[in-house]
Amino acid sequence: MNLRSQIFREVQTRLNAGESKAVVYDALKTKFHASSVERSLAQWPLPEAKKRNRHRNVPLIVIAIFFTLLKLLQLVGIFQTLEAGQRAAFLPLAALPVIIYAYIIYGIRNYNLIGYLLLLLMSIRNLLNIAQAGTFSSKTMILAALSVAAIVLTLIQKRKLFPNTSWFLRHKKDADGNIIF
């Protein structure tokens, strides 16, 4: 097991046991590098925050699954038009967005900040692709509406689950430079 996984496991175990982030940080900053512990703590919300905000997570997971299925259908259509030699080169490239969406689903299901960040970025990318295409059919409007919903829900979840965490996986600091958990 690598060091980052070990830190993640210890942080999750301690948070799930009811310890505060400040106590976990103080306990682990001597065992591991302090900035690594802080980054790990920044990615995971407290258990009570998970319980209070669970109802907003379900629509995000459904939207991410929808985006994944849509991307798969799009890639299958492209794959069928390619010749045999092109298919072999296309496959690794085509798998990347599907892997990203699978990681998003996993991250949001486990309340990991990186999953929310990736969904936000992919939803913005969807909106930019729709705007760039310039065609507004009912299908693209549904995709746009789901992308906007994902952005709004992601921003709300980020604010509720990670109130003192920046998008750069760092905790906010007070005027004296102390971490605000």
Secondary structure, DSSP 4 states (H G I P E B T S, - for coil): --HHHHHHHHHHHHHHTT--HHHHHHHHTTTS-HHHHHHHHHH---HHHHHHTHHHHHHHHHHHHHHHHHHHHHHHHHHHHS-HHHHHHHHHHHHHHHHHHHHHHHHHHTT-HHHHHHHHHHHHHHHHHHHHH----HHHHHHHHHHHHHHHHHHHHHHHH-TTB-TTS-B-B-TTS-B--
